[in-house]
């Protein structure tokens, strides 16, 4: 299993403005920190930028590159500003110094309506440079993102090289209204109703995005949309509610597994393996064996251009120590 969306951070070392005052997020997400995935699970990952302060973006990349062997990182998705095309050229030049950088992200979530089209020149520049682009939105922005990606496809033939993070973030805020005083059966019924309503509001946008040729999507971020703790039972409900229609819309060849650890795990009291288990159980019930392998590993390796990279196990023992630079691609 290959994790296409893992976050590393150190709040003692870097500033992350969006984390200010959030005690639910761990102070450190890195090898050796509590709750960090075991060295053998997953077998590899792609690091996705963690919202570090703009002035520290390149420092974040350098830090993750140093941690990559210990964390199983085989690629880095770095933070950039797609709007400032003059500065973007310099950012891309600096990122070329890090062989592990395979993509970039400029987080679109929270931007005012009507501004995504302004990112078209920057998005095209990144794709022309041979890098992938992660895009993160809320489901309310789906139509606007579709318009942007349709403009990309009009100029490039398709939207290959772009992946949608967190299945466009369905709105799960109403789960906070499920009564704690209700019986277990009543609470379960309330949760099911909230999830069904959220799915119905999210589905038209995801279907529209799925019509854009070659756009990929990550199964990631669902627990992160839930206010408060996520139990193993709720994790299963999330997977069962959203994964079948997502796979029906995109097909198994354009869907990538990503954990969104620790935002969707530790911050909600959810163990990495429990969340993966909920996803795996649902996926195994609707996919063939080869399709399951594609979603959990092969699609991410292909999308980020990592499928042909050697692993340490493929190298002679005396070559493994010097393999850090050549292995700088994943996550």
Buried (B, 14 or more C-beta within 10 A) or exposed (E): BBBBBBBBBBBEEBEBEEBEEEEEBBEBBBBEBEBBBEEEEBBBBBBBBBBBBEEBBBEBBEBBBEBBBEBBBBBBBBBBBBBEBEEBEEBBEBBEEBBBBBBBBBBBEEBEEEEBEEBBEBBBBBBEBEBBBBBBBBBBBBEBBBEBBBBBBEEBEBBBBBBBBBBBBBBBEBBEEBEEEEEEEEBBEBBBEBBEBBBEEBBEBBBBBBEBEBBBBBBBBBBBBBEEEBEEEBBBBBBBBBBBBBBEBBEBEBBBBBBBBBBBBBBBEBBBBBBBBBBBEBBEEBBEEEBBBBBBBBBBBBBBBBEEBEEEEEBEEEEBEEBBEEBBBBB
